[in-house]
């Protein structure tokens, strides 16, 4: 089901009275009820309006799945960029170690933090944390090059 401005406009024109009543009820609930139940009532009213407008759970699930797939694609793209940066910035990488066995590898765009002997590092790419990654050949190579760089 495709919702565009024309569809919404027609829905509002045909159901303005129902929407007005729902809005008044929401206003009363929010201002009168002072407990957590208020938000349950608000959620029920909003869900009822969404269902009444023609959306069903399958439509919402499809939209959610699309968003989930898009976020996975974005995460994969950022991961790929970070891996390319690792390969391209090895010669400029610097290595610093702490007395507690921790180390940090820095380049212009990357920062890897880990502990000697661990098999994963925390990755920050362009100031954004990307989580902990398993140490693969590219990461291991960057760590080794940074040690040699000093």
DSSP file (Angstrom, degrees, kcal/mol; ACC not computed):
  #  RESIDUE AA STRUCTURE BP1 BP2  ACC     N-H-->O    O-->H-N    N-H-->O    O-->H-N    TCO  KAPPA ALPHA  PHI   PSI    X-CA   Y-CA   Z-CA
    1    1 A X              0   0    0      0, 0.0     2,-0.6     0, 0.0    53,-0.0   0.000 360.0 360.0 360.0 126.5    0.0    0.0    0.0
    2    2 A X        -     0   0    0      5,-0.0     2,-0.6     2,-0.0     5,-0.1  -0.870 360.0-161.7-104.5 122.6    1.5    3.3   -1.1
    3    3 A X        +     0   0    0     -2,-0.6     2,-0.2     4,-0.1     3,-0.0  -0.906  20.2 160.1-106.2 119.3    0.8    6.4    1.0
    4    4 A X     >  -     0   0    0     -2,-0.6     4,-2.2     1,-0.0     5,-0.2  -0.670  56.9 -86.5-123.9-176.7    1.4    9.8   -0.6
    5    5 A X  H  > S+     0   0    0      1,-0.2     4,-2.8    -2,-0.2     5,-0.2   0.870 125.4  54.7 -62.6 -37.0    0.1   13.3    0.2
    6    6 A X  H  > S+     0   0    0      2,-0.2     4,-2.3     1,-0.2    -1,-0.2   0.906 108.2  49.0 -64.2 -41.0   -3.0   12.8   -1.9
    7    7 A X  H  > S+     0   0    0      2,-0.2     4,-2.4     1,-0.2    -2,-0.2   0.935 114.0  45.5 -63.0 -46.4   -4.0    9.6    0.0
    8    8 A X  H  X S+     0   0    0     -4,-2.2     4,-2.9     2,-0.2     5,-0.2   0.908 111.1  53.2 -65.1 -41.0   -3.5   11.4    3.4
    9    9 A X  H  X S+     0   0    0     -4,-2.8     4,-2.3     1,-0.2    -1,-0.2   0.922 110.7  46.6 -59.8 -44.6   -5.4   14.4    2.2
   10   10 A X  H  X S+     0   0    0     -4,-2.3     4,-2.3     2,-0.2    -1,-0.2   0.909 111.6  51.8 -63.8 -42.0   -8.4   12.3    1.2
   11   11 A X  H  X S+     0   0    0     -4,-2.4     4,-2.0     1,-0.2    -2,-0.2   0.927 110.9  47.6 -60.9 -44.7   -8.2   10.4    4.5
   12   12 A X  H  < S+     0   0    0     -4,-2.9     4,-0.5     1,-0.2    -1,-0.2   0.898 112.1  49.9 -63.7 -40.3   -8.2   13.7    6.5
   13   13 A X  H  < S+     0   0    0     -4,-2.3     3,-0.4    -5,-0.2    -1,-0.2   0.888 115.8  42.0 -65.6 -39.0  -11.1   15.1    4.5
   14   14 A X  H  < S+     0   0    0     -4,-2.3    -1,-0.2     1,-0.2    -2,-0.2   0.776 126.6  31.2 -79.2 -26.1  -13.2   11.9    4.9
   15   15 A X  S  X S+     0   0    0     -4,-2.0     4,-2.4    -5,-0.2     5,-0.2   0.038  74.0 123.0-123.7  26.7  -12.4   11.4    8.6
   16   16 A X  H  > S+     0   0    0     -4,-0.5     4,-2.3    -3,-0.4     5,-0.2   0.847  77.0  53.0 -61.0 -34.9  -11.8   14.8   10.1
   17   17 A X  H  > S+     0   0    0      2,-0.2     4,-2.4     1,-0.2    -1,-0.2   0.927 109.9  46.7 -68.0 -44.2  -14.5   14.3   12.7
   18   18 A X  H  > S+     0   0    0      1,-0.2     4,-2.5     2,-0.2    -2,-0.2   0.915 114.3  48.5 -62.5 -42.9  -13.0   11.1   14.0
   19   19 A X  H  X S+     0   0    0     -4,-2.4     4,-2.4     2,-0.2    -2,-0.2   0.888 110.4  51.1 -65.4 -39.0   -9.6   12.6   14.0
   20   20 A X  H  X S+     0   0    0     -4,-2.3     4,-2.3    -5,-0.2    -2,-0.2   0.917 111.3  47.6 -64.4 -43.6  -10.9   15.7   15.9
   21   21 A X  H  X S+     0   0    0     -4,-2.4     4,-2.6     2,-0.2    -2,-0.2   0.920 112.3  49.9 -62.9 -43.6  -12.6   13.5   18.5
   22   22 A X  H  X S+     0   0    0     -4,-2.5     4,-2.6     1,-0.2    -2,-0.2   0.898 110.3  50.4 -62.3 -40.3   -9.4   11.4   18.9
   23   23 A X  H  X S+     0   0    0     -4,-2.4     4,-2.4     2,-0.2    -1,-0.2   0.906 111.1  48.1 -64.2 -42.4   -7.3   14.6   19.3
   24   24 A X  H  X S+     0   0    0     -4,-2.3     4,-2.5     2,-0.2    -2,-0.2   0.919 112.2  49.2 -63.8 -43.8   -9.7   15.9   22.0
   25   25 A X  H  X S+     0   0    0     -4,-2.6     4,-2.8     1,-0.2    -2,-0.2   0.918 111.2  49.9 -62.7 -42.8   -9.6   12.6   23.8
   26   26 A X  H  X S+     0   0    0     -4,-2.6     4,-2.7     2,-0.2     5,-0.2   0.920 110.5  50.3 -60.6 -43.3   -5.8   12.6   23.7
   27   27 A X  H  X S+     0   0    0     -4,-2.4     4,-2.0     2,-0.2    -2,-0.2   0.920 112.8  46.0 -60.4 -45.3   -5.7   16.1   25.0
   28   28 A X  H  X S+     0   0    0     -4,-2.5     4,-2.5     2,-0.2     5,-0.5   0.929 113.4  49.1 -64.3 -45.7   -8.0   15.2   27.9
   29   29 A X  H  X S+     0   0    0     -4,-2.8     4,-1.6     1,-0.2    -2,-0.2   0.929 112.2  47.8 -61.3 -45.7   -6.1   12.0   28.7
   30   30 A X  H  < S+     0   0    0     -4,-2.7    -1,-0.2     1,-0.2    -2,-0.2   0.873 119.4  39.1 -65.1 -36.7   -2.7   13.8   28.7
   31   31 A X  H  < S+     0   0    0     -4,-2.0    -1,-0.2    -5,-0.2    -2,-0.2   0.754 125.1  34.1 -86.4 -24.4   -3.9   16.6   30.9
   32   32 A X  H  < S+     0   0    0     -4,-2.5     2,-0.3    -5,-0.2    -3,-0.2   0.887 103.2  68.8 -98.6 -48.6   -6.2   14.7   33.3
   33   33 A X     <  -     0   0    0     -4,-1.6    -1,-0.1    -5,-0.5     0, 0.0  -0.586  55.5-176.0 -78.9 131.1   -4.5   11.3   33.8
   34   34 A X        +     0   0    0     -2,-0.3     2,-0.2     4,-0.0    -1,-0.1   0.180  51.5  80.5-114.1  15.8   -1.3   11.6   35.8
   35   35 A X  S >  S-     0   0    0      1,-0.0     3,-1.2     0, 0.0     4,-0.4  -0.545  93.5 -94.1-116.1-178.3    0.0    8.0   35.8
   36   36 A X  T >> S+     0   0    0      1,-0.3     4,-1.1    -2,-0.2     3,-1.1   0.782 116.9  73.3 -64.9 -27.2    1.8    5.6   33.4
   37   37 A X  H 3> S+     0   0    0      1,-0.3     4,-2.6     2,-0.2    -1,-0.3   0.807  83.5  69.9 -57.8 -29.5   -1.6    4.4   32.3
   38   38 A X  H <> S+     0   0    0     -3,-1.2     4,-2.4     1,-0.2    -1,-0.3   0.906  98.6  47.4 -55.0 -43.7   -2.0    7.7   30.4
   39   39 A X  H <> S+     0   0    0     -3,-1.1     4,-2.4    -4,-0.4    -1,-0.2   0.816 108.9  53.9 -72.9 -29.3    0.7    6.7   28.0
   40   40 A X  H  X S+     0   0    0     -4,-1.1     4,-2.4     2,-0.2    -1,-0.2   0.925 110.7  46.9 -65.5 -44.1   -0.9    3.3   27.5
   41   41 A X  H  X S+     0   0    0     -4,-2.6     4,-2.3     2,-0.2    -2,-0.2   0.915 112.3  50.0 -63.7 -43.3   -4.2    5.0   26.6
   42   42 A X  H  X S+     0   0    0     -4,-2.4     4,-2.6    -5,-0.2     5,-0.2   0.928 111.1  49.3 -60.5 -45.4   -2.4    7.4   24.3
   43   43 A X  H  X S+     0   0    0     -4,-2.4     4,-2.7     1,-0.2     5,-0.2   0.906 110.1  50.7 -62.0 -42.3   -0.6    4.5   22.5
   44   44 A X  H  X S+     0   0    0     -4,-2.4     4,-2.4     2,-0.2    -1,-0.2   0.914 111.7  47.7 -62.4 -42.6   -3.9    2.6   22.1
   45   45 A X  H  X S+     0   0    0     -4,-2.3     4,-2.2     2,-0.2    -2,-0.2   0.926 113.2  47.4 -65.3 -44.5   -5.6    5.7   20.6
   46   46 A X  H  X S+     0   0    0     -4,-2.6     4,-2.4     2,-0.2    -2,-0.2   0.922 113.3  48.1 -64.0 -43.5   -2.7    6.3   18.2
   47   47 A X  H  X S+     0   0    0     -4,-2.7     4,-2.8     1,-0.2     5,-0.2   0.904 109.9  53.0 -63.1 -40.6   -2.6    2.7   17.1
   48   48 A X  H  X S+     0   0    0     -4,-2.4     4,-2.6    -5,-0.2    -1,-0.2   0.905 110.1  47.8 -61.4 -41.1   -6.3    2.7   16.6
   49   49 A X  H  X S+     0   0    0     -4,-2.2     4,-1.9     2,-0.2    -2,-0.2   0.913 111.9  49.8 -66.4 -41.5   -6.0    5.7   14.3
   50   50 A X  H  <>S+     0   0    0     -4,-2.4     5,-1.4     2,-0.2     4,-0.4   0.936 114.2  44.5 -62.6 -45.7   -3.2    4.1   12.4
   51   51 A X  H ><5S+     0   0    0     -4,-2.8     3,-1.3     1,-0.2    -2,-0.2   0.905 112.4  52.7 -64.6 -40.6   -5.2    0.9   11.9
   52   52 A X  H 3<5S+     0   0    0     -4,-2.6    -1,-0.2     1,-0.3    -2,-0.2   0.820 101.1  61.6 -63.5 -31.3   -8.3    2.9   11.0
   53   53 A X  T 3<5S-     0   0    0     -4,-1.9    -1,-0.3    -5,-0.1    -2,-0.2   0.615 126.0 -96.6 -74.3 -10.8   -6.3    4.8    8.4
   54   54 A X  T < 5S+     0   0    0     -3,-1.3    -3,-0.2     1,-0.4     2,-0.2   0.277  82.5 128.2 116.0 -11.7   -5.7    1.6    6.5
   55   55 A X      < -     0   0    0     -5,-1.4    -1,-0.4     4,-0.1     2,-0.3  -0.508  37.6-167.7 -70.6 145.5   -2.2    0.6    7.7
   56   56 A X     >  -     0   0    0     -2,-0.2     4,-2.0    -3,-0.1     3,-0.4  -0.816  37.8 -98.1-125.6 174.5   -2.0   -2.9    8.9
   57   57 A X  H  > S+     0   0    0     -2,-0.3     4,-2.6     1,-0.2     5,-0.2   0.827 121.9  57.4 -63.4 -31.4    0.7   -4.7   10.9
   58   58 A X  H  > S+     0   0    0      2,-0.2     4,-2.3     1,-0.2    -1,-0.2   0.897 106.2  49.6 -66.6 -39.1    2.1   -6.3    7.7
   59   59 A X  H  > S+     0   0    0     -3,-0.4     4,-2.3     2,-0.2    -2,-0.2   0.928 113.4  46.2 -62.4 -44.9    2.6   -2.8    6.2
   60   60 A X  H  X S+     0   0    0     -4,-2.0     4,-2.5     1,-0.2    -2,-0.2   0.889 111.8  51.2 -65.8 -39.0    4.4   -1.7    9.3
   61   61 A X  H  X S+     0   0    0     -4,-2.6     4,-2.7     2,-0.2    -1,-0.2   0.903 109.6  50.7 -64.4 -40.9    6.5   -4.8    9.5
   62   62 A X  H  X S+     0   0    0     -4,-2.3     4,-2.2     2,-0.2    -2,-0.2   0.918 111.3  47.7 -62.5 -44.2    7.5   -4.3    5.8
   63   63 A X  H  X S+     0   0    0     -4,-2.3     4,-2.2     2,-0.2    -2,-0.2   0.909 112.9  49.0 -62.8 -42.0    8.5   -0.7    6.5
   64   64 A X  H  X S+     0   0    0     -4,-2.5     4,-2.5     1,-0.2    -2,-0.2   0.908 110.4  50.4 -64.6 -42.2   10.5   -1.8    9.6
   65   65 A X  H  X S+     0   0    0     -4,-2.7     4,-2.5     2,-0.2    -1,-0.2   0.885 109.3  52.1 -63.0 -38.3   12.2   -4.6    7.6
   66   66 A X  H  X S+     0   0    0     -4,-2.2     4,-2.3     2,-0.2    -2,-0.2   0.919 111.0  46.9 -62.9 -43.9   13.1   -2.0    4.9
   67   67 A X  H  X S+     0   0    0     -4,-2.2     4,-2.4     2,-0.2    -2,-0.2   0.896 111.8  51.1 -64.1 -40.1   14.6    0.3    7.6
   68   68 A X  H  X S+     0   0    0     -4,-2.5     4,-1.9     2,-0.2    -2,-0.2   0.912 111.0  47.7 -64.3 -43.0   16.5   -2.6    9.1
   69   69 A X  H  X S+     0   0    0     -4,-2.5     4,-2.1     1,-0.2    -2,-0.2   0.900 111.5  50.7 -64.4 -41.2   18.0   -3.6    5.8
   70   70 A X  H  X S+     0   0    0     -4,-2.3     4,-2.3     1,-0.2    -2,-0.2   0.900 109.2  50.4 -64.9 -40.7   19.0    0.0    5.0
   71   71 A X  H  X S+     0   0    0     -4,-2.4     4,-2.4     1,-0.2    -1,-0.2   0.869 109.3  51.9 -66.3 -34.7   20.7    0.3    8.4
   72   72 A X  H  X S+     0   0    0     -4,-1.9     4,-2.5     2,-0.2    -1,-0.2   0.904 109.6  49.6 -64.9 -41.4   22.6   -2.9    7.7
   73   73 A X  H  X S+     0   0    0     -4,-2.1     4,-2.2     2,-0.2    -2,-0.2   0.902 111.3  48.7 -64.2 -41.4   23.7   -1.6    4.3
   74   74 A X  H  X S+     0   0    0     -4,-2.3     4,-2.5     2,-0.2     5,-0.2   0.928 111.6  49.3 -64.0 -44.9   24.9    1.7    5.9
   75   75 A X  H  X S+     0   0    0     -4,-2.4     4,-2.4     1,-0.2    -2,-0.2   0.909 111.8  48.7 -61.7 -42.3   26.8   -0.2    8.6
   76   76 A X  H  X S+     0   0    0     -4,-2.5     4,-2.4     2,-0.2    -1,-0.2   0.892 110.7  51.2 -63.7 -39.2   28.5   -2.5    6.0
   77   77 A X  H  X S+     0   0    0     -4,-2.2     4,-2.3     2,-0.2    -2,-0.2   0.919 111.3  46.5 -64.1 -44.5   29.4    0.6    3.9
   78   78 A X  H  X S+     0   0    0     -4,-2.5     4,-2.5     2,-0.2    -2,-0.2   0.896 111.8  51.8 -65.2 -39.7   31.0    2.3    6.9
   79   79 A X  H  X S+     0   0    0     -4,-2.4     4,-2.4    -5,-0.2    -2,-0.2   0.921 109.7  49.4 -61.9 -43.0   32.9   -0.9    7.8
   80   80 A X  H  X S+     0   0    0     -4,-2.4     4,-2.3     2,-0.2    -2,-0.2   0.909 110.6  50.3 -63.4 -41.9   34.2   -1.2    4.3
   81   81 A X  H  X S+     0   0    0     -4,-2.3     4,-2.4     1,-0.2    -1,-0.2   0.913 110.6  49.9 -60.9 -42.8   35.3    2.5    4.3
   82   82 A X  H  X S+     0   0    0     -4,-2.5     4,-2.3     1,-0.2    -2,-0.2   0.898 109.8  50.4 -64.2 -40.2   37.1    1.9    7.6
   83   83 A X  H  X S+     0   0    0     -4,-2.4     4,-2.0     2,-0.2    -1,-0.2   0.901 110.8  49.2 -65.6 -39.4   38.8   -1.2    6.2
   84   84 A X  H  X S+     0   0    0     -4,-2.3     4,-2.4     1,-0.2    -2,-0.2   0.884 109.9  51.9 -65.8 -37.8   40.0    0.8    3.2
   85   85 A X  H  X S+     0   0    0     -4,-2.4     4,-2.0     2,-0.2    -2,-0.2   0.895 107.1  53.4 -64.3 -39.4   41.3    3.5    5.5
   86   86 A X  H  < S+     0   0    0     -4,-2.3     4,-0.3     1,-0.2    -2,-0.2   0.936 112.3  44.1 -59.3 -46.1   43.2    0.9    7.5
   87   87 A X  H >< S+     0   0    0     -4,-2.0     3,-0.5     1,-0.2    -1,-0.2   0.881 118.3  43.9 -67.3 -37.5   44.9   -0.3    4.3
   88   88 A X  H 3< S+     0   0    0     -4,-2.4     3,-0.2     1,-0.2    -1,-0.2   0.695 114.8  46.3 -82.7 -19.3   45.6    3.2    3.0
   89   89 A X  T >< S+     0   0    0     -4,-2.0     3,-0.8    -5,-0.2     4,-0.5   0.171  73.8 110.3-111.2  17.8   46.8    4.8    6.2
   90   90 A X  G X  S+     0   0    0     -3,-0.5     3,-1.1    -4,-0.3    -1,-0.2   0.873  75.5  56.3 -61.0 -38.2   49.3    2.1    7.4
   91   91 A X  G 3  S+     0   0    0      1,-0.2    -1,-0.2    -3,-0.2    -2,-0.1   0.762 110.9  44.1 -69.1 -23.0   52.4    4.2    6.7
   92   92 A X  G <  S+     0   0    0     -3,-0.8    -1,-0.2    -4,-0.1    -2,-0.2   0.403  86.4 122.5 -99.1   1.8   51.1    7.1    8.9
   93   93 A X    <   -     0   0    0     -3,-1.1     2,-0.4    -4,-0.5    14,-0.2  -0.382  45.4-157.2 -71.3 139.6   49.9    4.9   11.8
   94   94 A X  E     -A  106   0A   0     12,-2.5    12,-2.4    56,-0.1     2,-0.5  -0.913   2.4-150.4-116.7 146.7   51.2    5.6   15.3
   95   95 A X  E     +A  105   0A   0     51,-0.6     2,-0.4    -2,-0.4    10,-0.2  -0.955  14.3 178.0-119.9 128.0   51.3    3.1   18.1
   96   96 A X  E     -A  104   0A   0      8,-2.5     8,-2.8    -2,-0.5     2,-0.4  -0.993  10.2-160.5-128.1 140.7   51.2    3.9   21.8
   97   97 A X  E     -A  103   0A   0     -2,-0.4     6,-0.3     6,-0.2     2,-0.2  -0.900   6.7-142.0-121.7 149.9   51.1    1.3   24.6
   98   98 A X    >   -     0   0    0      4,-3.4     3,-1.4    -2,-0.4    -2,-0.0  -0.653  26.7-115.0-102.9 163.1   50.1    1.6   28.2
   99   99 A X  T 3  S+     0   0    0      1,-0.3    -1,-0.1    -2,-0.2    -2,-0.0   0.717 112.9  62.9 -68.5 -20.4   51.7    0.0   31.2
  100  100 A X  T 3  S-     0   0    0      2,-0.0    -1,-0.3     1,-0.0     3,-0.1   0.320 125.3 -95.4 -88.8   8.6   48.6   -2.2   31.7
  101  101 A X  S <  S+     0   0    0     -3,-1.4    15,-3.1     1,-0.3     2,-0.2   0.480  84.8 130.1  92.3   2.9   49.0   -4.0   28.4
  102  102 A X  E     - B   0 115A   0     13,-0.2    -4,-3.4    11,-0.0    -1,-0.3  -0.520  34.6-171.7 -86.6 159.3   46.6   -1.7   26.5
  103  103 A X  E     -AB  97 114A   0     11,-2.5    11,-2.2    -6,-0.3     2,-0.4  -0.979  12.8-154.4-146.4 158.9   47.6   -0.1   23.2
  104  104 A X  E     -AB  96 113A   0     -8,-2.8    -8,-2.5    -2,-0.3     2,-0.5  -0.998   2.4-162.1-137.1 132.5   46.2    2.4   20.8
  105  105 A X  E     -AB  95 112A   0      7,-2.8     7,-2.8    -2,-0.4     2,-0.4  -0.965  17.0-170.9-112.8 127.8   46.8    2.7   17.0
  106  106 A X  E     +AB  94 111A   0    -12,-2.4   -12,-2.5    -2,-0.5     2,-0.2  -0.953  14.9 163.2-124.9 140.6   46.0    6.1   15.5
  107  107 A X        -     0   0    0      3,-2.5   -14,-0.1    -2,-0.4   -17,-0.1  -0.726  58.8 -83.0-130.7-173.7   45.8    7.3   11.9
  108  108 A X  S    S+     0   0    0     -2,-0.2     3,-0.0     1,-0.2   -15,-0.0   0.876 128.0  16.8 -60.5 -37.1   44.2   10.4   10.5
  109  109 A X  S    S+     0   0    0    -24,-0.1    17,-3.6    17,-0.1    18,-0.3   0.559 120.1  61.5-113.1 -12.5   40.7    8.8   10.3
  110  110 A X  E     - C   0 125A   0     15,-0.2    -3,-2.5    16,-0.1     2,-0.3  -0.830  45.0-173.9-124.1 154.2   41.0    5.7   12.6
  111  111 A X  E     -BC 106 124A   0     13,-1.8    13,-2.4    -2,-0.3     2,-0.5  -0.936   8.3-171.2-143.3 125.1   41.7    4.8   16.2
  112  112 A X  E     -BC 105 123A   0     -7,-2.8    -7,-2.8    -2,-0.3     2,-0.4  -0.958   5.3-174.3-113.6 132.2   42.0    1.2   17.3
  113  113 A X  E     +BC 104 122A   0      9,-2.1     9,-3.2    -2,-0.5     2,-0.3  -0.991  20.8 129.5-128.2 133.6   42.2    0.4   21.0
  114  114 A X  E     -B  103   0A   0    -11,-2.2   -11,-2.5    -2,-0.4     2,-0.4  -0.896  49.0 -98.3-159.2-171.4   42.9   -3.0   22.5
  115  115 A X  E >   -B  102   0A   0      5,-0.5     3,-2.2    -2,-0.3   -13,-0.2  -0.970  45.6 -99.1-123.9 140.6   44.8   -5.1   24.9
  116  116 A X  T 3  S+     0   0    0    -15,-3.1     3,-0.1    -2,-0.4   -14,-0.0  -0.368 111.0  21.9 -59.4 129.4   47.8   -7.2   24.0
  117  117 A X  T 3  S+     0   0    0      1,-0.4    -1,-0.3    -2,-0.1     2,-0.1   0.140  94.8 117.9  97.3 -18.9   46.7  -10.8   23.6
  118  118 A X    <   -     0   0    0     -3,-2.2    -1,-0.4     1,-0.1    -4,-0.0  -0.430  61.7-140.1 -76.6 157.3   43.0  -10.0   23.0
  119  119 A X  S    S+     0   0    0     -2,-0.1    16,-2.7    -3,-0.1     2,-0.3   0.193  78.7  53.8-104.5  17.0   41.5  -11.0   19.7
  120  120 A X  E     - D   0 134A   0     14,-0.3    -5,-0.5    -5,-0.2     2,-0.3  -0.990  60.3-159.4-146.8 157.0   39.4   -7.9   19.2
  121  121 A X  E     - D   0 133A   0     12,-2.4    12,-3.0    -2,-0.3     2,-0.5  -0.944  26.4-114.4-132.5 153.0   39.8   -4.1   19.2
  122  122 A X  E     -CD 113 132A   0     -9,-3.2    -9,-2.1    -2,-0.3     2,-0.5  -0.771  36.5-152.3 -85.0 131.0   37.5   -1.1   19.7
  123  123 A X  E     -CD 112 131A   0      8,-2.7     7,-3.4    -2,-0.5     8,-0.6  -0.908  17.2-176.4-114.1 130.3   37.3    0.8   16.4
  124  124 A X  E     -CD 111 129A   0    -13,-2.4   -13,-1.8    -2,-0.5     2,-0.5  -0.994   8.1-169.4-122.5 123.6   36.6    4.5   16.0
  125  125 A X  E >  S-CD 110 128A   0      3,-2.6     3,-1.9    -2,-0.5   -15,-0.2  -0.959  71.6 -19.6-119.3 118.5   36.3    5.8   12.5
  126  126 A X  T 3  S-     0   0    0    -17,-3.6    -1,-0.2    -2,-0.5   -16,-0.1   0.864 128.7 -51.2  53.1  40.9   36.2    9.6   11.9
  127  127 A X  T 3  S+     0   0    0    -18,-0.3     2,-0.5     1,-0.2    -1,-0.3   0.373 116.6 111.8  84.2  -4.7   35.2   10.2   15.5
  128  128 A X  E <   -D  125   0A   0     -3,-1.9    -3,-2.6     2,-0.0     2,-0.2  -0.899  68.1-127.2-106.8 122.9   32.3    7.7   15.4
  129  129 A X  E     -D  124   0A   0     -2,-0.5    -5,-0.3    -5,-0.2     3,-0.1  -0.477  21.4-174.1 -67.8 132.3   32.7    4.5   17.5
  130  130 A X  E     -     0   0A   0     -7,-3.4    -6,-0.2     1,-0.4    -1,-0.1   0.310  40.3-117.6-108.4   5.5   32.0    1.4   15.4
  131  131 A X  E     -D  123   0A   0     -8,-0.6    -8,-2.7     2,-0.0     2,-0.4  -0.431  51.2 -32.9  93.4-168.6   32.2   -1.2   18.2
  132  132 A X  E     -D  122   0A   0    -10,-0.2     2,-0.4    -2,-0.1   -10,-0.2  -0.784  58.1-166.7 -95.1 132.8   34.5   -4.1   18.8
  133  133 A X  E     -D  121   0A   0    -12,-3.0   -12,-2.4    -2,-0.4     2,-0.2  -0.911  25.2-111.5-118.5 145.6   35.9   -5.9   15.8
  134  134 A X  E     -D  120   0A   0     -2,-0.4     2,-0.7   -14,-0.2   -14,-0.3  -0.485  42.2-105.8 -67.5 143.7   37.7   -9.2   15.6
  135  135 A X        +     0   0    0    -16,-2.7     2,-0.1    -2,-0.2    -1,-0.1  -0.648  50.2 173.5 -77.1 113.5   41.3   -8.8   14.7
  136  136 A X     >  -     0   0    0     -2,-0.7     4,-2.7     1,-0.0     5,-0.2  -0.375  50.6 -80.2-106.4-170.3   41.6  -10.0   11.0
  137  137 A X  H  > S+     0   0    0      1,-0.2     4,-2.3     2,-0.2     5,-0.1   0.885 128.3  49.8 -63.0 -40.0   44.6   -9.8    8.7
  138  138 A X  H  > S+     0   0    0      2,-0.2     4,-2.1     1,-0.2    -1,-0.2   0.933 114.1  43.9 -65.6 -46.2   44.0   -6.1    7.8
  139  139 A X  H  > S+     0   0    0      2,-0.2     4,-2.4     1,-0.2    -2,-0.2   0.919 113.9  50.7 -65.2 -43.3   43.8   -5.0   11.4
  140  140 A X  H  X S+     0   0    0     -4,-2.7     4,-2.4     1,-0.2    -1,-0.2   0.895 109.9  50.9 -61.4 -39.9   46.8   -7.1   12.4
  141  141 A X  H  X S+     0   0    0     -4,-2.3     4,-2.7    -5,-0.2    -1,-0.2   0.905 109.3  50.1 -64.9 -41.5   48.8   -5.6    9.6
  142  142 A X  H  X S+     0   0    0     -4,-2.1     4,-2.4     2,-0.2    -2,-0.2   0.911 111.1  49.3 -62.6 -42.5   47.9   -2.1   10.7
  143  143 A X  H  X S+     0   0    0     -4,-2.4     4,-1.8     2,-0.2    -2,-0.2   0.934 112.8  47.0 -62.6 -45.8   48.9   -2.9   14.3
  144  144 A X  H  X S+     0   0    0     -4,-2.4     4,-1.9     1,-0.2    -2,-0.2   0.911 112.8  48.8 -64.8 -42.7   52.3   -4.3   13.1
  145  145 A X  H  X S+     0   0    0     -4,-2.7     4,-2.0     1,-0.2    -1,-0.2   0.897 109.3  52.7 -64.0 -39.1   53.0   -1.4   10.8
  146  146 A X  H  X S+     0   0    0     -4,-2.4     4,-1.0     1,-0.2   -51,-0.6   0.867 107.1  52.6 -66.1 -34.4   52.2    1.1   13.5
  147  147 A X  H  < S+     0   0    0     -4,-1.8     3,-0.4     1,-0.2    -1,-0.2   0.905 110.5  47.9 -64.1 -41.3   54.6   -0.6   15.9
  148  148 A X  H  < S+     0   0    0     -4,-1.9    -2,-0.2     1,-0.2    -1,-0.2   0.829 105.7  58.7 -69.1 -31.5   57.3   -0.4   13.2
  149  149 A X  H  <        0   0    0     -4,-2.0    -1,-0.2    -5,-0.1    -2,-0.2   0.756 360.0 360.0 -69.2 -23.4   56.5    3.3   12.7
  150  150 A X     <        0   0    0     -4,-1.0    -3,-0.2    -3,-0.4    -2,-0.1   0.421 360.0 360.0 111.0 360.0   57.2    4.0   16.3
